[in-house]
Amino acid sequence: MSSQKRRLATNLDPVPDDLESARAKLVYMYLDAADGATVEELSEIMAMKKLDVLSVLNSLSRSGFVDRAGPEYVVTD
């Protein structure tokens, strides 16, 4: 586990209806709850390969659901 602990939000916005993939929904929900995360953090938390995480993030980014903020990805407003 990562030595860095994130405090997850308890009041979350609903997942956008446009998201159909279960993985995309999970990644989106985690990013929203954690106020962002790195690829490495997502890979560890989601038990996904980094390549798969990057694929999901690229899809979410192209659709306008997430942005990159330095080393982290964050949910767009």
N, C-alpha and C positions, 0 to 999 in steps of 0.2 A: 504494500500500500504506500501511497505517497505520504511523505512526511508533512506535507502541507494539507491542512484540513480546511474545507470550505464550509461556510455556514449557508445552508440552503434556505431560500425564501419559502414562506408558508402560504403566501397569497399570490397565486400564479394566474396569468391570463390563460384563457382556453387555447388549445392547440388549433392552429388554422385548419379550416376544412380542406384546403388544397393539399395538405400532406396526407399521402396515402400509404407510404411505406412505414411499417412498424418501427424500423430502425431510425428513420428520419424523425418520427414522432418522439421517440425516446431521446435522441440527441437534442432535439429542439427543447423538449421539456427540461432536460438536465441543464442546458445552457441558460434557459430562462430562470431556473431555480438557483443556479450557482452564480448568476451574473457574469457568465463567461467561463471558458476553460480552454486549455491548450489541447492539441491533438494527443499528446502523451497522456494527459489526465483523462480525456474521454476514452482513449484506448484501454486504460487500466480500469476505469469505473464501469465501462460498458462490456468489458471482456471481449473487445473486438480488435482485430488486427489494425495497425495504423493505416494501412492502405484502404481498408474498408471505411474507417472513420473519415479519411480524406475524401473518399468518393461521396459519402453522405454529406459532408460539409460543402463540397463543391456544388452538389445539387441544391442544397439549401441556400447557398450563396447566389447561384444563378437565378433562383426563384425569388430572391430578395428577402429571405427570411432571416439570414444571418450575415454579419459583416466580420471582417478581421480587424482586430484592434491590437496591434503589436503582435505578440506571440499567441494571443487568445482569439477565440471566436466568440462573438456576442450576438444575442438576438436583436434584430433591428426594431426600432420603435414604431 
